[in-house]
Each structure stands twice: as C-alpha cells, then as structure tokens.
Amino acid sequence: MVLVGVLVVVAALLAVLRDGDADEPAAGEPTRSAVGPDEGVARPPVPSMTPVRLPKQPNIVVVMADDMRVDDLAFAPHLRKLVARQGVTFENSFSPYPLCCPARASFLTGEYAHNHRVFWHDPPYGYGAFDDSRTLGTSMTAAGYRTGFIGKYLNRYGSARSKVSGGPSYKFVPPGWTDWRAAVENPGNAGFHGQTYDYFDTPFNVNGTIDNRYRGVYQSKVIGDFSVDMARRFAARRDPFFMYVNYVAPHHGGPAEPDDPARVTSARGNLVRLPTPARPDWVKGRFNRTIDRPAGFARSGAPLERSRHDKPIPVQRRTQDLGPRDRAALRNVTRQRAEAVYVMDQNIARLIRELKRSGAWDDTVFVFTSDNGLLLGEHGFQMVKVWAYEPSLRVPLLVTGPGLRTEQKRYDPISTVDLSATLLDLADADPPRRADGTSRLPTLEEGDQGWTTPIVSEAMNTSSGNDPAFTDVRTTIGLRVSRYSYTRFRNGGGELYDMVDDPRQDHNVYHDPAYATVRAALDRMWPQLKDCAGDSCRTPLPPVLAADPTTNAASTDAYWTVIDRAYGWR
C-alpha cells in the first residue's frame, strides 16, 4: 500500500521526460489511445491552469458511441485531433451500469439505474420500462433550447410499447425534442423493413413518420448525414441548440459477413458466437497490421493474470482460460470494431466541419463519450460488459468548447449521471428528475477538485444468492473511489482491488488483513449508497478513501502507465 507514495514521487521526477504531442499516424495506422500515458512514462500531476468561464447556454452537442472502450480512441484519428488535442480529456470517466439500456436511461434522466428502474435491455425492462416523459430533452426545451435526437435510443424502442403513450413506440416521439430522428427496432407487423442493429438497412422514426429509404446505405453515414443537416438548420437561428447524436458503432450488428469470427466454446461448454459490427468494404482490413491480438490480451501474448481463484464464484463460473481459437476470434472482433469506430470517426468529423463552417462552433460545447465499455479477453471473459471491471466501467469522455480549445486533462471522477448534471448546469436548465449526479462544471472551468465522492456501480444477472441486503433485482453493487474498486455480490462474495498497486485487477484483496481498514470504510458506506437518491449519492468520502487533486492525478497516471504497457497499441 506504500507504493502510491513512491509512484507520486516517480511521476513528478519523470515529468520532465514527457514527450510532446505525437505526430498524426499514417493513414489507417493508429498510435496509442489519446488518454493513455506517453511511451509508458507517468505524466505529471495536473498543472495549474488559468480558470475559464464557459458561457451560459452555449450550444451543446453530445455524440455517444455504443460499447466503445477507452482504447478504441486509437482508431479515431479525427476525435483525437479535433477534440482531444483541442479540448479536455477526462481520465476517470465511468458508466455506473455498463449496459446499453440502463446507461442511456441514466444519461437521459440523471439518475442511477436503481432510481429510473431500467435494469436490463430485455423485457420486462428495455424501452418498455422507461418513462421518458421527463428527460434531458424536456429540461433543455424548458431552458429555451431547440433539441435534436439522432440515432439509437433505448433497446426495444420501436418493438416495445411506450410507457408514456401506452401505444406502439415505432412512431412515438418522446416529449421535449424539436427534431427527432431515432433508429427503430422492427416489431414485425408495421410494414417496414430493417431494424436498429442492421447496419445496411436501418429504419428511422423522423418526427413521427417512418423513413425507410436506407437499405444498402451504411448506418453511420446516414447518422452522419442527419447530424450535418440538423446542425446546418439549427445554426441558422440565434437561439441555442442541444443535439444528442447516437451511433450504434462499434456495437455488433448485421448483416453477417464472411470474415466474422468462428464460434468458440464458452466456460459452460457451449458453442457461442462472438458478434461483430458490419462494415463497408472500403474500411475492411485497415487495421490488420496493427491489431495482431484481442484488445484484452497482453502485448507479450503471455497470460498476465496467473489465477482467478481469488475471484468470487460467479466470476469463476463465467470465465475460462482462453486458448488459440478464442484469441483468433477475439482478434477479429477487435479488428471489426476498430473499423466501425473509424467510419464513425469520419462522420463525426463531418459534423464538426459543418459546425465550424456555420460559425456555430465558436459557441458550442462538444462532447464525445460512450454508453459503456467492454471486456475483450480480460480475466477470462470472452466478450461481455456489465461486470465491474475497468474495461467495462470506463468510457472515453472528450470535451471541447469556448475557452477549452487547448489540450488539457482532468482527473476528477465523472460518471454518466455526472455528465448529465454538468450539461444541465451549462444550459442553466433544471434537472428532469431528482439528480443523482454531480456537476463537473467547476472541474472544467477551474481545474481538478479531487476525488471526494464515490461512484456507485450496479448490475443484474451477475450472481445468484439471497443476501438480504440486496432488495431488488441487482446482483452486484459496488463503489469506485480514487484508489479502490469495491464490489459486493448477491451470493455474499466480494471484490476489492487496489487500483494503484494492481491496476489490472489481478489480485482480489477483499479478505486481505492488510486492507482491513479500507474495507471497513467501504463496508460502512455501501449500505448508505446502494439505494441512494439525490444528495445522498454525493456523500463525502472519509479521508482513507478520498484523494486530493495531486494524489488522484498521480494515481491515475500510474494506472494508465501499467495498462498501456500491458495492453496498449503502438
């Protein structure tokens, strides 16, 4: 546990060795992620900065990917160049419930899943369980914004019935949106073809009418076209606008392709298909030289986690030692996902160019993020999310705007619900529900404040058991603080990781006497936070769990150094 002090000193001493910005890679050849450390050298603690004041009610544009890992930024050169190098990268950005439907409901409401009650994507959850009568859209509208939605909404939007109207959702436009262009899942009896997860045949609900003209057109291009058109029209008027643009990429989707990976055997002995996103022909093979292994396999090719016997029983039952067939399949998954990210990146660049052409960019806060991350081989998982491991919980978050057009880092924690609170703060808008998140506007404007409040992580379908402390369908509930990741399982098991000494989460210290004080502090906080709402979600951390800005920055840099050395792309 004393290693953090050593790392803080090392980070400061090595700061003078930090290289400047890397040159832009050759076409199709990515460098390391924009958020990892440079050449394995720990970056310095966050420098002092001149405070800025973002204008009240700027235009706000949020672009959200689907299932995008932080290291997938390596395959998005335009995002790195136009946003990361001309804005703020949040180094500690998390999706508290790393699954598409709960995560998107959290962004739209500012609530943790245990408050909005969308716990999964299948019935009885999914879109049919979501009350979208009050969302960011209605709040932004009430604050004087024109609002636009493009792309993927919640899983089963189109095939489930609307909780608000009671009728079919494929023509339903939720309240609060000036211009609505959402991909729809096909109920099968509505007279149109395609669906949200068909990359070459996606129907859209355009302001209440099905637009079914895109058979044969790649979905990311359609979403790019919609976003450019919407930005052009919105910029023609003086009042501010809010755009929420959602790509399905790099989430898997059809149609099936000849180079899709072969089936592999699961931990239970079943043959499973590892799904991939379809891509246009012109991008196929672009990263084959760079991606010679799955994202979650070490550069060395050797297993890094020697044993999983310290993991809770539900983890051991869901994982397995991954062999050559798994490696080959997951490598192909990683390649196809990278190609889908690259096409999405091209279309995001088109949107940014249009915002600049119209002059709206000067008054626009632009945000890029993902709904959740993904495990791709780490800890013996083939390809899953939901579990409270870093590749699943962490998401990219890049922000640029007036006064923030130079490359900067922020180390304060920010979650999906915190992002919602921050955007509402920017817009001078009231939250649509009782807000669980913390506005990080002071972090953007003034610099890091330190890690002083926890992030709650939660999921279902991760454990069986009957621990009476679990009072709803959730099966794992955890707390993430600066140095520690802590998770309790419904079966009575638990995990505790020291993210400085063990960034890869190889060694579970839940029962280690050396961590008894830390675990006791987390044990005391967990009952207060597992069902938190509003202010109670922002309970201050005790000193043993909190971190000041300098310590938190050094700890985060130490984390990314280890991760980059183990898994990073070169």
Secondary structure by P-SEA (a helix, b strand, c coil): caaaaaaaaaaaaaccccccccccccccccccccccccccccccccccccccccccccbbbbbbbcccccccccccccccccccccbbbbccccccccccaaaaaaaacccccccccccccccccccccccccccaaaaaaaaccbbbbcccccccccccccccccccccccccccccbbbbbbccccccccccccccccbbbbbcccccccccccccaaaaaaaaaaaaaaaaacccbbbbbbbbbccccccccccccccccccccccbbbbbbbbbbcccccccccccccccccccccccccccccccccaaaaaacccccaaaaaaaaaaaaaaaaaaaaaaaaaaaaaaaaaaaccccccbbbbbccccccccccccccccccccccccbbbbbbbcccccccccccccccaaaaaaaaaaaacccccccccccccccccccccccccbbbbbccccccccccccccccccccccccccbbbbbccccccccccccccccccccccccccaaaaaaaaaaacccccccccccccccccccccccaaaaaaaaaaaaaaaaaccccc
